[in-house]
């Protein structure tokens, strides 16, 4: 499970997800359609969840790309 990195905000749009970095005012558009959704997580965090069954492979690729860009981090099990 992944959550938003510190300083990152995101919202769902018609095309998918829009990420905003308060560090450098960078916007990132992710054309994911309804593949991913943002949900409330533990301790007020916002987590990403896969919302389309059967598309886990595509979701894994999108999540890996977002992680590489520093927009999301893997949620540690001890939280």
N, C-alpha and C positions, 0 to 999 in steps of 0.2 A: 504494500500500500504506500502511496506517495502523498505528501502534503506540500503546500506552497512553501517556497524558501522564504526566509525572513526578508522583508522589504519588497515582496512581490504580491500584487493583487491580481485577481482574475475574475472574469465574469463570463457567463454563457451568452452566446450570440446566436443568431440564426445559422451562421456558417460553421460554428464550433465554439472555440474558446478564444478570448482576448486576454493576454497577460500584460501587466504594466509593472515596470520596475521603478520604484521610487528612488533608487540609487542613481540612475542615469536617464530617467524619463523615457526609456525605450519601450515601445509597444511591440508585442509579438502576436501575430495572428496565426491560429492553428485551425486549418480547415478539417475539422474532425467530425463535422455534422453532429449526430447524436451519439457518437461513439463514447465520448467521455462526459461526465457531469461532475460538478463541484458540490460536495456535501459537507455539512458540519462534522468535525472530528473531535477527538479528545482535547480537553483543555483549550477550547476555543479555536483550534486549528481548522483549516479548510483542507479537505482531502479530495483527491481525484478518484473517481470510481468508474469502472467500465460499465456502460449501460446497454450495450448491445451484445447479446449472447452469440457465440460463434465467431466473434471478431477479436478474440483474445490476442492472436498473433499480430494483427495490425495495431491493436492497443499497446502491446508491449513495445513495438517499434516507436510509436509516438511518445510513449512515456520515457523511453531511453533517450530520445532526441531532446525532450524537454529537460531531462535530468542533466544531460551533457551541457546544455545552455545555462544551467544553474537556476532554472525557473522553479523546479521542484526538487525535493529531497525525499529519500526513502524514509518512511516513518519507522522509527525504532520500536521494537516490541516492548521495551520497558517504559514507554510513555503511556 
